[in-house]
Amino acid sequence: MDSQEPKHQRRPRYKGTHPKAYRDKYKELQPEKYADTIEKVMQKGSTPAGMHRSICVDEILDFLQITPGQTGLDATLGFGGHTQAMLRCLGGKGHLYALDVDPIELPRTQKRLEDLGYGSELLTVRQMNFSGIDQIALESGPMDFVLADLGVSSMQIDNPERGFSFKFEGPLDLRLNPEKGISAADRLKTISEYELEGMFIENADEPNAAAIAQAVISQRNKGIDIRTTTQLQEIIKDAVKFIPGSNSKDAIKKSCQRCFQALRIDVNDEYEVLYEFLEKLPSVLVPGGRVAILAFHSGEDRLVKKSFQRLFREGIYREVAPGPIRPSAVECNTNSRARSAKLRWAIKA
């Protein structure tokens, strides 16, 4: 393509997280005191603040077929709902390893599981990224089953100090581990308009990427430091206010969601980490070992799908999911955050 072709006719080049292989409101925080409040929130199909409702638990357990004495891994510990369900299947025999990069939520989850009787003889918890799955395997030996829930936990989303949601005023951070890397606010200080546009496309399929990127950089050029979630939200809303029709409010909200998602993926290197994890997976599984991965947006689901299919063609996996498994209508109605979930699985040859 001619390098002098007008910019709007060229696909933006994004050098961020695309894999190199491809290029009194929070009463529910006190469940022992406000059980009625929690029940009302859940009946509406919402998740109580400070809690997380694990998705596709039955579907995951049906596939993994966990039996007592096995060794497995929950690659994304989170609130520990999937972990607890898998530990019950082990029945006090075998061992489960669990990983999470979040230094804030990990000790809270570990404490909850310990209080339920899951001590070190049954459960090993590590603060680390799941791209290091091969290092865990050196300690655990080959694994019978692996689960990775790629979604951001509700506790992270609902904590304004983490900056994952524009529903609350908070610092524009978005890091899963706030002790490492740079925040989304700092990322916006240096990124070019062209690369930002590409980020919104690559990481979130945002249809208004060009207009939003231009608006963000325009504010920066005026000397405005974009430091909070609501600042960025207002810039995005103003940039796409041209969207016509009765559904414009919902469309604008979705643009905000996609842009926050794109930034989160970028500052956490989520695609590179997932790609590395997928490449290492077969080497840590026993023959016949099972892996289930729960994805929540098209970018990560594509990576999982392509990896499973390629390794199936190469004979490394003997069977892979023919298509994504979606949460039931009942689950989606009772937990709105389940609606975008896609579950894929593979079995090692």
Disulfide bonds with the S-S distance in Angstrom:
none
